[in-house]
Amino acid sequence: MITKNQIKLIKSLRLKKNRIQSGFFIAEGEKIIDELLESKLEVVNIFSSSEKYNISDYYIPISSSQLKQISNLKTPNKVLGLFKVPKNLKIDLNSNIIALEEINDPGNLGTIIRLCDWFGIKNIICSTNSVDCYNPKVIQASMGSICRINISYMDFHKLLDSENYRTVAADLNGQNLRDFTFSDNQIIFFGSESNGLSKKLSSQIDHKITIQRFNDNVESLNLATSVGIILSEFKNQTTGK
C-alpha cells in the first residue's frame, strides 16, 4: 500500500530542485516503464494498478484513484515508477554529439532524446540553463530512450575554449544542408526554440547549415523536427545509404 510519505515524495519530484536533492525521478506508462525496467537504471518502486508488475519487492499495488492522485498525466496509464538518477558516463568528445543551447521545452528535449536513440547518437550535451532531462514531461516524450542516451550539462564556451573540436550548427543563414559534407565525428549544435544560437556561441562555430525552405511564409521549423532532418542527412552521408 502506498504511504503518505511516498505520495508526498512523488509529487515533489515535479520540481527540479527536489529531483536533485533526492536523486530520484519518476516515469509513467507501461511502454516506458517496461523499457526502463529492462535497462541498467536502478528502480526504487513501481506503483501500479496492474498485477503485471507484481514480480518483485519493489512492486506496490495501488488503486486507479490513487494512481490518478500521484500521476502527472490527464489519463494515467496503469503504472508509475520511481527510479534513481544515474551517474553520467564520461563523454567521448571525439564522437558524434548533439549539443543543445538553452532548450526550454521538455517535449522538444524528450523527442530529441528519442531521435538520437533512433539514429544511434549516444551523447547529448545541454547548456547548463536548459530544461532538466529528468523532468517528467521529458521522460514521457523520450518514450524510454532516456535510459540509452548519456546526457550531460556543461558550459559550452569553456568547452570550445579548451579544445579544438569540429563544430557544426543549425542556422537559418547557413549553407544548404544537402551541400554540406559531414565528417565521421563532430558536435552538432542547435539553439533555443525562440532565439536560436546565442551570438557568442555562434561566433565559435566552424560550419553553419540550414534546411532548405520551400515556402517563405514559414519562418522556422520545430526544433525537434530540425534535429531529425539533420540527423537523417548525416546518417545517409556517413553510412553510405
C-alpha positions as YAML, in Angstrom:
chain: A
units: angstrom
residues:
- id: 1
  name: MET
  ca: [0.00, 0.00, 0.00]
- id: 2
  name: ILE
  ca: [1.32, 3.44, -0.90]
- id: 3
  name: THR
  ca: [2.11, 5.65, 2.09]
- id: 4
  name: LYS
  ca: [1.53, 9.37, 2.62]
- id: 5
  name: ASN
  ca: [5.29, 9.97, 2.59]
- id: 6
  name: GLN
  ca: [5.61, 8.18, -0.75]
- id: 7
  name: ILE
  ca: [2.79, 10.28, -2.21]
- id: 8
  name: LYS
  ca: [4.48, 13.43, -0.92]
- id: 9
  name: LEU
  ca: [7.83, 12.38, -2.40]
- id: 10
  name: ILE
  ca: [6.40, 11.53, -5.82]
- id: 11
  name: LYS
  ca: [4.53, 14.83, -6.06]
- id: 12
  name: SER
  ca: [7.64, 16.74, -5.01]
- id: 13
  name: LEU
  ca: [9.64, 15.27, -7.91]
- id: 14
  name: ARG
  ca: [7.79, 17.50, -10.35]
- id: 15
  name: LEU
  ca: [10.30, 20.17, -9.29]
- id: 16
  name: LYS
  ca: [13.94, 20.06, -10.40]
- id: 17
  name: LYS
  ca: [15.33, 21.06, -7.00]
- id: 18
  name: ASN
  ca: [13.63, 18.08, -5.37]
- id: 19
  name: ARG
  ca: [14.91, 15.67, -8.03]
- id: 20
  name: ILE
  ca: [18.43, 16.97, -7.42]
- id: 21
  name: GLN
  ca: [18.07, 16.76, -3.64]
- id: 22
  name: SER
  ca: [16.57, 13.26, -3.59]
- id: 23
  name: GLY
  ca: [18.39, 11.75, -6.57]
- id: 24
  name: PHE
  ca: [15.10, 10.28, -7.84]
- id: 25
  name: PHE
  ca: [12.90, 10.77, -10.90]
- id: 26
  name: ILE
  ca: [9.55, 9.37, -11.99]
- id: 27
  name: ALA
  ca: [8.31, 7.76, -15.19]
- id: 28
  name: GLU
  ca: [4.81, 6.71, -16.25]
- id: 29
  name: GLY
  ca: [3.08, 4.35, -18.64]
- id: 30
  name: GLU
  ca: [3.55, 0.68, -19.44]
- id: 31
  name: LYS
  ca: [5.78, 1.08, -22.51]
- id: 32
  name: ILE
  ca: [8.16, 3.49, -20.79]
- id: 33
  name: ILE
  ca: [8.28, 1.53, -17.54]
- id: 34
  name: ASP
  ca: [8.89, -1.75, -19.38]
- id: 35
  name: GLU
  ca: [11.86, -0.22, -21.23]
- id: 36
  name: LEU
  ca: [13.33, 1.30, -18.09]
- id: 37
  name: LEU
  ca: [12.99, -1.98, -16.20]
- id: 38
  name: GLU
  ca: [14.98, -3.70, -18.97]
- id: 39
  name: SER
  ca: [17.74, -1.10, -18.68]
- id: 40
  name: LYS
  ca: [20.52, -0.63, -16.17]
- id: 41
  name: LEU
  ca: [18.62, 2.04, -14.29]
- id: 42
  name: GLU
  ca: [18.05, 1.34, -10.61]
- id: 43
  name: VAL
  ca: [14.37, 1.03, -9.75]
- id: 44
  name: VAL
  ca: [13.15, 2.12, -6.32]
- id: 45
  name: ASN
  ca: [9.41, 1.41, -6.52]
- id: 46
  name: ILE
  ca: [6.79, 0.50, -9.07]
- id: 47
  name: PHE
  ca: [3.29, 1.72, -8.18]
- id: 48
  name: SER
  ca: [0.70, 0.00, -10.33]
- id: 49
  name: SER
  ca: [-2.96, -0.93, -10.59]
- id: 50
  name: SER
  ca: [-1.92, -3.92, -12.75]
- id: 51
  name: GLU
  ca: [-0.77, -7.31, -11.45]
- id: 52
  name: LYS
  ca: [1.64, -7.39, -14.40]
- id: 53
  name: TYR
  ca: [4.27, -5.71, -12.24]
- id: 54
  name: ASN
  ca: [3.84, -7.99, -9.24]
- id: 55
  name: ILE
  ca: [7.25, -9.53, -9.90]
- id: 56
  name: SER
  ca: [9.50, -8.13, -7.20]
- id: 57
  name: ASP
  ca: [9.75, -6.48, -3.81]
- id: 58
  name: TYR
  ca: [9.70, -3.03, -5.43]
- id: 59
  name: TYR
  ca: [6.09, -3.53, -6.60]
- id: 60
  name: ILE
  ca: [3.43, -1.64, -4.63]
- id: 61
  name: PRO
  ca: [-0.21, -2.23, -5.65]
- id: 62
  name: ILE
  ca: [-2.41, 0.86, -5.82]
- id: 63
  name: SER
  ca: [-5.92, 1.65, -6.98]
- id: 64
  name: SER
  ca: [-6.72, 3.61, -10.12]
- id: 65
  name: SER
  ca: [-7.83, 6.55, -7.96]
- id: 66
  name: GLN
  ca: [-4.52, 6.50, -6.06]
- id: 67
  name: LEU
  ca: [-2.59, 6.39, -9.35]
- id: 68
  name: LYS
  ca: [-4.53, 9.42, -10.55]
- id: 69
  name: GLN
  ca: [-3.59, 11.21, -7.35]
- id: 70
  name: ILE
  ca: [0.17, 10.87, -7.99]
- id: 71
  name: SER
  ca: [0.20, 10.94, -11.79]
- id: 72
  name: ASN
  ca: [1.26, 13.86, -13.98]
- id: 73
  name: LEU
  ca: [-0.92, 12.58, -16.82]
- id: 74
  name: LYS
  ca: [-4.51, 13.55, -17.53]
- id: 75
  name: THR
  ca: [-5.22, 9.87, -18.16]
- id: 76
  name: PRO
  ca: [-2.86, 7.71, -16.03]
- id: 77
  name: ASN
  ca: [-1.68, 4.51, -17.69]
- id: 78
  name: LYS
  ca: [-1.68, 1.78, -15.01]
- id: 79
  name: VAL
  ca: [1.84, 2.32, -13.67]
- id: 80
  name: LEU
  ca: [4.24, 4.90, -12.25]
- id: 81
  name: GLY
  ca: [7.85, 4.12, -11.47]
- id: 82
  name: LEU
  ca: [10.32, 5.73, -9.10]
- id: 83
  name: PHE
  ca: [13.95, 5.44, -10.28]
- id: 84
  name: LYS
  ca: [17.38, 6.64, -9.19]
- id: 85
  name: VAL
  ca: [19.01, 9.28, -11.36]
- id: 86
  name: PRO
  ca: [22.07, 7.54, -12.89]
- id: 87
  name: LYS
  ca: [25.60, 8.89, -12.77]
- id: 88
  name: ASN
  ca: [26.73, 10.47, -16.02]
- id: 89
  name: LEU
  ca: [29.16, 8.48, -18.12]
- id: 90
  name: LYS
  ca: [32.29, 10.09, -19.49]
- id: 91
  name: ILE
  ca: [31.63, 11.70, -22.86]
- id: 92
  name: ASP
  ca: [33.78, 10.82, -25.85]
- id: 93
  name: LEU
  ca: [34.08, 14.33, -27.26]
- id: 94
  name: ASN
  ca: [35.57, 12.92, -30.45]
- id: 95
  name: SER
  ca: [32.36, 11.08, -31.28]
- id: 96
  name: ASN
  ca: [29.21, 12.48, -32.89]
- id: 97
  name: ILE
  ca: [27.38, 14.58, -30.33]
- id: 98
  name: ILE
  ca: [24.20, 16.64, -30.33]
- id: 99
  name: ALA
  ca: [24.57, 19.88, -28.34]
- id: 100
  name: LEU
  ca: [21.55, 21.94, -27.24]
- id: 101
  name: GLU
  ca: [21.78, 25.54, -26.05]
- id: 102
  name: GLU
  ca: [19.06, 26.96, -23.77]
- id: 103
  name: ILE
  ca: [16.44, 24.34, -24.66]
- id: 104
  name: ASN
  ca: [13.34, 25.17, -22.62]
- id: 105
  name: ASP
  ca: [10.60, 22.91, -23.94]
- id: 106
  name: PRO
  ca: [10.58, 19.50, -22.21]
- id: 107
  name: GLY
  ca: [8.64, 17.94, -25.08]
- id: 108
  name: ASN
  ca: [11.33, 19.01, -27.54]
- id: 109
  name: LEU
  ca: [14.14, 17.63, -25.39]
- id: 110
  name: GLY
  ca: [12.33, 14.32, -24.89]
- id: 111
  name: THR
  ca: [11.70, 13.97, -28.63]
- id: 112
  name: ILE
  ca: [15.35, 14.83, -29.40]
- id: 113
  name: ILE
  ca: [16.47, 12.13, -26.97]
- id: 114
  name: ARG
  ca: [14.27, 9.65, -28.82]
- id: 115
  name: LEU
  ca: [15.61, 10.83, -32.20]
- id: 116
  name: CYS
  ca: [19.22, 10.41, -31.03]
- id: 117
  name: ASP
  ca: [18.39, 6.89, -29.90]
- id: 118
  name: TRP
  ca: [16.84, 6.13, -33.32]
- id: 119
  name: PHE
  ca: [19.86, 7.45, -35.23]
- id: 120
  name: GLY
  ca: [22.47, 5.88, -32.96]
- id: 121
  name: ILE
  ca: [23.76, 9.05, -31.29]
- id: 122
  name: LYS
  ca: [24.92, 8.12, -27.80]
- id: 123
  name: ASN
  ca: [25.66, 11.51, -26.26]
- id: 124
  name: ILE
  ca: [23.74, 14.76, -25.84]
- id: 125
  name: ILE
  ca: [25.23, 17.79, -24.12]
- id: 126
  name: CYS
  ca: [23.00, 20.63, -22.94]
- id: 127
  name: SER
  ca: [23.88, 24.11, -21.78]
- id: 128
  name: THR
  ca: [23.55, 24.49, -18.03]
- id: 129
  name: ASN
  ca: [20.39, 26.63, -18.36]
- id: 130
  name: SER
  ca: [18.48, 24.05, -20.43]
- id: 131
  name: VAL
  ca: [15.48, 22.08, -19.16]
- id: 132
  name: ASP
  ca: [16.31, 19.15, -16.87]
- id: 133
  name: CYS
  ca: [16.33, 15.83, -18.74]
- id: 134
  name: TYR
  ca: [14.60, 14.14, -15.77]
- id: 135
  name: ASN
  ca: [11.63, 16.49, -15.91]
- id: 136
  name: PRO
  ca: [8.56, 14.17, -16.07]
- id: 137
  name: LYS
  ca: [7.50, 15.67, -19.41]
- id: 138
  name: VAL
  ca: [10.94, 14.98, -20.89]
- id: 139
  name: ILE
  ca: [10.81, 11.40, -19.66]
- id: 140
  name: GLN
  ca: [7.35, 10.99, -21.17]
- id: 141
  name: ALA
  ca: [8.35, 12.38, -24.57]
- id: 142
  name: SER
  ca: [11.52, 10.27, -24.71]
- id: 143
  name: MET
  ca: [9.39, 7.08, -24.59]
- id: 144
  name: GLY
  ca: [12.08, 5.08, -22.78]
- id: 145
  name: SER
  ca: [15.07, 6.29, -24.82]
- id: 146
  name: ILE
  ca: [16.31, 8.23, -21.78]
- id: 147
  name: CYS
  ca: [17.88, 5.00, -20.50]
- id: 148
  name: ARG
  ca: [20.12, 4.61, -23.58]
- id: 149
  name: ILE
  ca: [21.38, 8.18, -24.08]
- id: 150
  name: ASN
  ca: [24.09, 9.80, -21.97]
- id: 151
  name: ILE
  ca: [23.03, 13.40, -21.24]
- id: 152
  name: SER
  ca: [25.37, 15.95, -19.66]
- id: 153
  name: TYR
  ca: [25.13, 19.63, -18.80]
- id: 154
  name: MET
  ca: [28.10, 21.95, -19.29]
- id: 155
  name: ASP
  ca: [29.31, 25.44, -20.17]
- id: 156
  name: PHE
  ca: [29.70, 25.41, -23.96]
- id: 157
  name: HIS
  ca: [32.04, 28.40, -24.05]
- id: 158
  name: LYS
  ca: [34.50, 26.74, -21.69]
- id: 159
  name: LEU
  ca: [34.20, 23.51, -23.68]
- id: 160
  name: LEU
  ca: [35.04, 25.17, -27.00]
- id: 161
  name: ASP
  ca: [37.76, 27.37, -25.50]
- id: 162
  name: SER
  ca: [39.56, 24.36, -24.03]
- id: 163
  name: GLU
  ca: [39.73, 22.08, -27.09]
- id: 164
  name: ASN
  ca: [39.56, 22.25, -30.88]
- id: 165
  name: TYR
  ca: [36.50, 20.28, -31.98]
- id: 166
  name: ARG
  ca: [34.87, 20.17, -35.41]
- id: 167
  name: THR
  ca: [31.67, 22.11, -34.77]
- id: 168
  name: VAL
  ca: [28.54, 22.40, -36.89]
- id: 169
  name: ALA
  ca: [25.41, 24.40, -36.08]
- id: 170
  name: ALA
  ca: [21.90, 24.66, -37.46]
- id: 171
  name: ASP
  ca: [21.37, 28.26, -38.60]
- id: 172
  name: LEU
  ca: [18.77, 29.90, -40.84]
- id: 173
  name: ASN
  ca: [21.57, 31.64, -42.73]
- id: 174
  name: GLY
  ca: [23.82, 28.62, -43.04]
- id: 175
  name: GLN
  ca: [24.94, 26.54, -46.01]
- id: 176
  name: ASN
  ca: [22.30, 24.31, -47.59]
- id: 177
  name: LEU
  ca: [22.27, 21.03, -45.67]
- id: 178
  name: ARG
  ca: [22.41, 18.98, -48.88]
- id: 179
  name: ASP
  ca: [25.59, 20.77, -49.99]
- id: 180
  name: PHE
  ca: [27.40, 20.20, -46.71]
- id: 181
  name: THR
  ca: [29.70, 17.24, -46.11]
- id: 182
  name: PHE
  ca: [29.63, 15.76, -42.62]
- id: 183
  name: SER
  ca: [32.70, 14.10, -41.15]
- id: 184
  name: ASP
  ca: [32.69, 10.94, -39.05]
- id: 185
  name: ASN
  ca: [32.94, 12.94, -35.82]
- id: 186
  name: GLN
  ca: [31.61, 16.39, -34.87]
- id: 187
  name: ILE
  ca: [29.50, 18.30, -32.38]
- id: 188
  name: ILE
  ca: [26.25, 19.48, -33.96]
- id: 189
  name: PHE
  ca: [24.75, 22.48, -32.13]
- id: 190
  name: PHE
  ca: [21.13, 23.60, -32.02]
- id: 191
  name: GLY
  ca: [19.92, 26.82, -30.40]
- id: 192
  name: SER
  ca: [16.85, 27.63, -28.35]
- id: 193
  name: GLU
  ca: [13.34, 27.30, -29.74]
- id: 194
  name: SER
  ca: [12.74, 31.05, -29.84]
- id: 195
  name: ASN
  ca: [16.15, 32.68, -30.32]
- id: 196
  name: GLY
  ca: [18.45, 30.16, -31.96]
- id: 197
  name: LEU
  ca: [22.13, 30.17, -31.00]
- id: 198
  name: SER
  ca: [23.48, 32.96, -28.84]
- id: 199
  name: LYS
  ca: [25.82, 35.38, -30.63]
- id: 200
  name: LYS
  ca: [28.77, 34.33, -28.50]
- id: 201
  name: LEU
  ca: [28.32, 30.63, -29.20]
- id: 202
  name: SER
  ca: [27.59, 31.28, -32.88]
- id: 203
  name: SER
  ca: [30.95, 33.05, -33.22]
- id: 204
  name: GLN
  ca: [32.72, 29.90, -32.01]
- id: 205
  name: ILE
  ca: [31.16, 27.54, -34.58]
- id: 206
  name: ASP
  ca: [33.14, 26.33, -37.61]
- id: 207
  name: HIS
  ca: [30.31, 25.45, -40.01]
- id: 208
  name: LYS
  ca: [26.67, 26.52, -40.20]
- id: 209
  name: ILE
  ca: [23.98, 24.64, -42.09]
- id: 210
  name: THR
  ca: [20.33, 25.19, -42.88]
- id: 211
  name: ILE
  ca: [17.45, 23.03, -44.06]
- id: 212
  name: GLN
  ca: [16.21, 24.32, -47.41]
- id: 213
  name: ARG
  ca: [12.93, 26.17, -47.15]
- id: 214
  name: PHE
  ca: [10.39, 25.88, -49.99]
- id: 215
  name: ASN
  ca: [7.81, 28.31, -48.63]
- id: 216
  name: ASP
  ca: [8.90, 31.77, -47.49]
- id: 217
  name: ASN
  ca: [5.70, 32.16, -45.47]
- id: 218
  name: VAL
  ca: [7.03, 29.67, -42.91]
- id: 219
  name: GLU
  ca: [9.51, 31.30, -40.54]
- id: 220
  name: SER
  ca: [11.05, 28.25, -38.94]
- id: 221
  name: LEU
  ca: [10.80, 24.55, -38.16]
- id: 222
  name: ASN
  ca: [10.11, 22.93, -34.80]
- id: 223
  name: LEU
  ca: [13.43, 22.26, -33.08]
- id: 224
  name: ALA
  ca: [12.99, 18.50, -32.78]
- id: 225
  name: THR
  ca: [11.92, 18.31, -36.44]
- id: 226
  name: SER
  ca: [15.12, 20.13, -37.44]
- id: 227
  name: VAL
  ca: [17.22, 17.70, -35.39]
- id: 228
  name: GLY
  ca: [15.52, 14.74, -37.07]
- id: 229
  name: ILE
  ca: [16.09, 16.06, -40.61]
- id: 230
  name: ILE
  ca: [19.75, 16.90, -39.98]
- id: 231
  name: LEU
  ca: [20.46, 13.56, -38.30]
- id: 232
  name: SER
  ca: [18.84, 11.75, -41.21]
- id: 233
  name: GLU
  ca: [21.08, 13.55, -43.73]
- id: 234
  name: PHE
  ca: [24.13, 13.00, -41.52]
- id: 235
  name: LYS
  ca: [23.46, 9.26, -41.30]
- id: 236
  name: ASN
  ca: [22.76, 8.98, -45.03]
- id: 237
  name: GLN
  ca: [26.15, 10.51, -45.74]
- id: 238
  name: THR
  ca: [28.23, 8.68, -43.17]
- id: 239
  name: THR
  ca: [26.73, 5.22, -43.67]
- id: 240
  name: GLY
  ca: [26.69, 5.47, -47.46]
- id: 241
  name: LYS
  ca: [22.98, 4.70, -47.72]
...
